[in-house]
Amino acid sequence: MNKITNHMPTAELQALDAAHHMHPFSENAALAKKGVRIMKSAKGVWLTDTEGHKIIDGMAGLWCVNIGYGRKELATVAARQMEELAYYNTFFQTSHVPAIALAAKLAEVAPKGMGHVFFAGSGSEANDTNIRMVRRYWDIKGQPEKRIIIARKNGYHGSTMGGGSLGGMSGIHKHGGMIAGIVHIGQPDWWSEGGDHTPEAFGLARAQELEAMILQLGVENVAAFIGEPIQGAGGVIVPPSTYWPEIQRICDRYGILLIADEVITGFGRTGNWFGSQTFGIKPHIMTIAKGLSSGYQPIGGSIVCDEVAEVLGSHGDFNHGYTYSGHPVAAAVALENLRIIEEEGIIEHVRTVAHPYLKERWDALTEHPMVGEAKLVGLMGSIALTPDKARRAAFASETGTVGYRCRERCFANNLIMRHVGDRMIISPPLVITPEEIDILIDRAKTSLDECYAGLKRDGLFVARA
Ligand code: PXG
């Protein structure tokens, strides 16, 4: 076979992709027929595909390219580390400088008292670690029956068997089942599920489902609660202000461990190092990945509070780990990424420049006839599409039909803005400038207009009864 390169015609690359490449979360036969869009290069917030389109990436890849694409420093560090020590493990009483330095740096930027890190290769793996870790913790404390983890419907924690089970997405549970000992309570999605409650009353009610579930299961059987500070894959669902304080109160009262899944909300996304700081959450464990390396290398992990780490470390081996736990190249790249975030004041940029500028323009999208609410925390935002704002009505069509049509218009207009059901979501690289935000918003508006016109034309701008 000839060498496959960027210079081949797109159609040939698409045919090869269709023939051999199984895509995640995709119906591969349909995708093969349609043809994938093939990305070729990227710089800053801009992607270039094999057709030469310049696409503004409103999703930072998959919520991960926090410092933007094309930073040479990371490539240099990776090459240097590969030459010096391409691989070594951290299992049998060994370590290496990149893992040591990254763990120490994470302990420095993490909330006080969270001074320990267990490395994994991804967010899913890290959440699998967390399941084992919290159960082992209670085991050592003499309460081995404390095994159940309470999570949320429409939460996302990865797609390994453990991560997929913690997540509350029935579509994932249907494919392969769930592991035992995980239960789900309702999500704090006021727009879709809040009925006539105020957001505050609804947030409180949804948090109190945790207390009801603990009492139903018996606190002696419950190990932990896990939640994303803001649900990402679930549609950028920003919880009402009452939600997290009540969750915290309940975890404290019953003494169960609190896991904050910071895979998306970590590393500046919400305007602080971690979403837990933005929402005042005091977790025992934080799941990290994505922005940890800005996606330049696959790496994840669990940041663990001192007490849990001490208990785990004091009763024989913790029988868990991955070949690539603390991989030296990934760790070195992550460390360089954290240096850039810190030295270039990227979190400050989110807080003082990008968020305020985007917020004004994002909120103004609610003037569009189809946009019900607009939410934005840091640089993580969503808009709810609706045919009837006053009633917060859903569309009569199957959920996701309208969102998909809107996403298709965005794609056609060289904007990556995703849909989750009939919500549109963004999570751009944190380095986005006001000028780029203008372009993003202009393309979003054009796409919304085109989508709206199409819905009217096709008789789909209709509320569900
Ligand atoms: N936790 C959270 C909160 C995530 O968002 C994971 C864990 C799993 O991470 P890994 O690295 O194993 O993928 C994630 C990942 C989407 C989408 O459709 C979101 C994720 C992954 C794939 C698709 O928005 N988030």
Residues whose N, C-alpha, C, O or C-beta is under 5 A from the ligand:
A	BS01	PXG	S122 G123 S124 E125 Y156 H157 G158 E228 G232 A233 D261 V263 I264 A289
